[in-house]
Amino acid sequence: MNLRLDGKKTLVTGSTAGIGFAIARTLAREGASVVITGRTQQRVDNATESIEKEIRDAKISGIAVDLATLEGILKCVEAVPAVDVLVNNVGVYEPKPFEQITDDDWHTIIEVNFMSGVRLSRHYLPRMKAANWGRIIFISSESAINIPLEMIHYGVTKTMQVALARGLAETTLGTAVTVNSVLAGPTRSEGVEKFLIDMARTKNVTPEEIEKEFFRTARPGSLLQRFATTDEVAALVTFIASPLSSAINGAALRAEGGVVRSIF
């Protein structure tokens, strides 16, 4: 299927690894011009070089920037003044009992997971409206609905993203701009892979056994009963970024393996 992304300029935040990297790579494969971001130049260089090696004629560039700060946002928009597609993917998480989550913890996770998207959308959305075309996509999580007991602050920021996306979509009335969120489920990212290997080594079992135990005990409601691949999430995001998704606006789309036990 031709997703008609040739020549579309895209910015994917937090895209040197994991879901963000998979999104950047899939967009590049579809012919889009992709800007990736990461916190260090080395990570950015490694990611861009990896995509260039895999995809001949990939239009890929990167910027090292900390999007948790206003200074970082200003640096980003100065380097990339306008885009057709903004994917707000950058995010952090930290398992921690609620009683131990400090004010600083709350401020940090909100700045990274939520305010980065607020600030970037505030810059790019008016430009998309002026051009009468654009896509803003928030990479949220099933944790926006199933708030995880082990990291309530993370779940709260994911719910905030969904609410923001819907609110911004309301402002696009009558335009060819859309704003949506994607609820990713448990995904085999760089961090998850390390978790599986470390736990397997500790328990003297295979990573596959740890994965089965995780879904048996921590996510028993999953219909997939495995971690989704980053490419599986990226496929949905890339479609939503394309002109073919023009009738989808203000939606929270799910790529969570059936963890959310609801038909709506």
Buried (B, 14 or more C-beta within 10 A) or exposed (E): EEBEBEEBBBBBBBBBBBBBBBBBBBBBBBBBBBBBBBBEEEBBBBBBEBBBEEBEEBBBEBBBBBBBBEEBBEBBBEBBEBBBBBBBBBBBBEEBEEEEBEEEBEEBBBBBBBBBBBBBBEBBBEBBBEEEBBBBBBBBBBBBBBBBEEBBBBBBBBBBBBBBBBEBBEEBEEBBBBBBBBBBBBBBBEEBEEBBEEBBEEEEEEBEBBBBEBBEEEBEEBEBBBBBBBBBBBBBBBBBBBEBBEEBBBBBBBBBBBBBEEEE
